[in-house]
Structures are given as C-alpha cells and as structure tokens.
Amino acid sequence: MRRKIKNSLYGISKELNKVASYFLYLASISNKPITNKKLQKLVYYAQAWSLVLNNKRLFPDKIEAWIHGPAIRGLYFTFNKFGFKPIEMNLNEDVENELAKEDKELIEEVWRVYGKCDAEYLEFLTHSELPWQKAREGLDLAEPSSNEIDLDIMKEYYTKRLEEVKQKRKERERELVNQ
C-alpha cells in the first residue's frame, strides 16, 4: 500500500508533498538516512536548481530563513515528531510516477550532488550562500526568523554559480589543449 506524506496542521502543497516524498524514496532505496533538517535543505536546493535549469518553481510553498538554514514551516512540522532522527516512512516506487520527467530528473540530480552530504554540512553550505544571508540581514545568527528567502535572489545567485562552474570548466579544457 502506498503511503503519501500526511500533511500537517500547517499544511504543505501537493507539489511539495511529491518532491519531499521522492527524496524520501531516493533515501530509502539508497539506504541513506534522511532527517527533517536534511530534507529541508534538499527541497531548498531542488527549488533553487529548478528555477535556474527549468525556469519554474517546483512547489509554491514559502521558504523561510531559519536559524539552521532554509526551511518550509509546514514540511518541518510534518516531520518534527522524528526530531533529529532519520525519517522513517515506507514509500514505494509509485511515488516516481507522480512527478513530471523533468522534475524527477532534477530531483535525482540534486540527490546525487547533495544527498551524500549530512544535514550539518548542508546547513553550513546554505549559511555561506547569499539567498539565506540576504533574508537574514540584520539578524543575529541565533535569532529566530520567518523571513522569506526571495526566489529571484535564489535564481540569480545559483545562475551565477552555474556560470562560474562553466567558466572554470572552459579554462581547464583550454589548459589541457595547450599542454
């Protein structure tokens, strides 16, 4: 029997439900535990890279700049019963069929790149990046916040990061050709 994430009192969109469910499915088939904190960061990066690569939002839910990095309030409260422990849910491959091919491929790539990182590293990474920093401008590191992370800033920042990587790759290729 297929189990979807039961929306919490705070609610999450059906689109976010699909994205989070797919990350949980990928974690289960990879035998890699995933905590609430890590799931928050993965859905954040999925949204960021969807904005850059597919020019669209994966889900409409607001991403807030919390103390421990980007978070979606409804998603957090859906899984807060697990605390810092891995989320344990039985999901089957039917969850794959609920996503468009383009979205599924993007989520799989985000999992490939970021899924190997633990929640603490992903927290550190998001803290070092402009979208979270900008949303928390003027706040102490330990000060709670519900400030929204601006999607335009996310798209601009990660587009710039992608261009930097492409430029470095071209420079390396030129160096190899000139050797």
C-alpha positions as CSV (number, residue, x, y, z in Angstrom):
1,M,0.0,0.0,0.0
2,R,1.3,3.4,-0.9
3,R,1.7,6.0,1.8
4,K,1.8,9.7,1.0
5,I,3.1,12.2,3.4
6,K,0.2,13.2,5.6
7,N,0.0,17.0,5.6
8,S,0.5,18.5,8.9
9,L,-1.8,21.1,10.6
10,Y,0.4,23.7,8.9
11,G,-0.1,22.1,5.5
12,I,2.1,21.7,2.6
13,S,1.2,21.8,-1.1
14,K,0.6,18.7,-3.1
15,E,3.7,19.7,-5.2
16,L,5.9,19.9,-2.2
17,N,4.4,16.6,-0.9
18,K,5.6,14.9,-4.2
19,V,9.1,16.5,-4.1
20,A,9.6,15.5,-0.4
21,S,8.2,12.0,-1.0
22,Y,10.5,11.4,-3.9
23,F,13.6,12.5,-1.8
24,L,12.4,10.1,1.0
25,Y,12.0,7.4,-1.6
26,L,15.5,8.0,-3.0
27,A,16.9,7.9,0.5
28,S,15.2,4.6,1.3
29,I,16.4,2.9,-1.9
30,S,19.9,4.3,-1.4
31,N,19.9,3.1,2.3
32,K,20.9,6.6,3.3
33,P,19.1,8.0,6.4
34,I,17.5,11.4,5.9
35,T,16.5,13.7,8.7
36,N,14.0,16.6,8.7
37,K,16.8,19.1,8.6
38,K,18.4,17.4,5.6
39,L,15.1,17.1,3.8
40,Q,14.6,20.8,4.3
41,K,17.9,21.6,2.6
42,L,17.3,19.1,-0.2
43,V,13.9,20.6,-1.1
44,Y,15.5,24.1,-1.0
45,Y,18.2,23.1,-3.4
46,A,15.7,21.3,-5.7
47,Q,13.7,24.6,-5.8
48,A,16.8,26.6,-6.5
49,W,18.0,24.5,-9.3
50,S,14.6,24.1,-10.8
51,L,14.4,27.9,-11.0
52,V,17.8,28.0,-12.8
53,L,17.6,25.0,-15.1
54,N,13.9,24.7,-15.8
55,N,12.8,28.3,-15.2
56,K,10.0,27.2,-12.9
57,R,9.1,26.6,-9.3
58,L,8.8,23.0,-8.2
59,F,6.3,24.0,-5.4
60,P,4.5,27.2,-4.2
61,D,5.4,26.9,-0.5
62,K,7.3,29.7,1.1
63,I,10.9,29.0,2.1
64,E,12.0,30.8,5.3
65,A,15.4,31.7,6.6
66,W,15.5,29.9,9.9
67,I,18.5,29.7,12.3
68,H,19.6,26.3,10.8
69,G,19.1,27.3,7.2
70,P,16.3,27.4,4.7
71,A,13.1,25.7,5.9
72,I,9.5,25.3,5.0
73,R,7.3,25.6,8.0
74,G,4.7,23.0,7.0
75,L,7.2,20.5,6.0
76,Y,9.1,20.9,9.2
77,F,6.0,20.3,11.3
78,T,5.1,17.3,9.2
79,F,8.3,15.6,10.3
80,N,9.2,17.2,13.7
81,K,8.0,14.1,15.5
82,F,11.2,12.5,14.3
83,G,13.4,15.1,16.0
84,F,17.0,14.7,14.9
85,K,16.5,11.1,14.0
86,P,16.0,9.8,10.4
87,I,12.6,10.0,8.9
88,E,11.1,6.5,8.7
89,M,8.4,6.0,6.1
90,N,7.5,3.2,3.8
91,L,7.2,4.6,0.3
92,N,7.1,2.5,-2.9
93,E,8.1,3.4,-6.4
94,D,4.7,4.7,-7.3
95,V,6.0,8.0,-5.9
96,E,8.1,8.2,-9.1
97,N,5.1,8.3,-11.3
98,E,3.7,11.4,-9.6
99,L,6.4,13.7,-11.0
100,A,7.0,15.0,-14.4
101,K,10.1,13.5,-16.0
102,E,11.9,16.8,-16.0
103,D,11.2,17.3,-12.3
104,K,12.1,13.7,-11.4
105,E,15.5,14.1,-13.2
106,L,16.2,17.3,-11.5
107,I,15.4,15.9,-8.0
108,E,17.6,12.9,-8.8
109,E,20.5,15.2,-9.7
110,V,20.0,17.2,-6.5
111,W,20.1,13.9,-4.6
112,R,23.2,12.8,-6.5
113,V,25.0,16.0,-5.6
114,Y,23.7,16.9,-2.2
115,G,22.3,13.6,-0.9
116,K,25.7,12.4,0.1
117,C,26.1,15.4,2.5
118,D,24.9,15.3,6.0
119,A,22.4,17.8,7.4
120,E,25.1,19.8,9.3
121,Y,27.2,20.3,6.1
122,L,24.1,21.3,4.2
123,E,23.3,23.8,6.9
124,F,26.9,25.2,6.7
125,L,26.6,25.4,2.9
126,T,23.3,27.3,2.9
127,H,24.7,29.7,5.6
128,S,27.6,30.5,3.3
129,E,25.3,31.4,0.4
130,L,23.7,34.8,-0.4
131,P,19.9,33.9,-0.5
132,W,19.8,32.8,3.1
133,Q,22.2,35.5,4.2
134,K,20.2,38.2,2.4
135,A,16.9,37.0,4.0
136,R,18.6,37.2,7.5
137,E,20.2,40.5,7.0
138,G,20.3,42.4,10.3
139,L,19.5,39.3,12.4
140,D,21.7,37.6,15.0
141,L,22.7,34.1,14.0
142,A,20.7,32.7,16.8
143,E,17.7,34.9,16.3
144,P,14.5,33.1,15.0
145,S,13.1,34.3,11.7
146,S,10.2,33.7,9.4
147,N,11.7,35.9,6.7
148,E,11.1,34.5,3.3
149,I,14.0,33.7,1.0
150,D,13.5,35.6,-2.2
151,L,13.1,33.3,-5.2
152,D,14.6,36.0,-7.6
153,I,17.7,36.2,-5.4
154,M,17.9,32.4,-5.4
155,K,17.6,32.2,-9.2
156,E,20.2,34.9,-9.7
157,Y,22.7,33.5,-7.2
158,Y,22.6,29.9,-8.4
159,T,22.6,31.0,-12.1
160,K,25.8,32.9,-11.3
161,R,27.2,29.8,-9.6
162,L,26.4,27.7,-12.6
163,E,28.1,30.2,-14.9
164,E,31.2,30.2,-12.7
165,V,31.4,26.4,-12.9
166,K,31.0,26.5,-16.7
167,Q,33.7,29.2,-17.0
168,K,36.2,27.2,-14.8
169,R,35.5,24.1,-16.9
170,K,36.3,26.0,-20.1
171,E,39.5,27.3,-18.6
172,R,40.6,23.8,-17.6
173,E,39.8,22.5,-21.1
174,R,41.9,25.2,-22.7
175,E,44.7,24.4,-20.3
176,L,44.6,20.7,-21.3
177,V,44.5,21.6,-25.0
178,N,47.5,23.9,-24.6
179,Q,49.6,21.3,-22.8
